[in-house]
């Protein structure tokens, strides 16, 4: 039997604080979502000025990144590369850049999804949050 690491609330708060700091540093109004390895929502934070739809998109990005154990940009690239049938993949929504898995020792602990600004900026915020935990 194997043992595995799990995200705890203190970890989630650390990730969220660092992601929020990155967003505020650039004055980016975003929603930040953090999920566990099964894609279940553990944190949702909508910063002032973030659009209402971002509160739906950020958790979807996080969910897709956790279940797929890869950045959601991979899915966006697959679809933009012409493989439109991938849009029919079951249970995956939020296949836009901005979902980043939280990896430790080759295992996925969960993911961070961010929505509200350019996708590359969303991913930057998500990575900043994760880096605070894995340092």
Secondary structure, 3 states (H helix, E strand, C coil): CCCCCCCCHHHHHHHHHHHHHHHHHCCCCCEEEEEECCCCEEEEEECCCCCCCHHHHHHHHHHHHHHHCCCHHHHHHHHHCCCHHHHHCCCCCCCCCCEEEEEECCEEEEEEEEECCCHHHHHHHHHHHHHHHHC
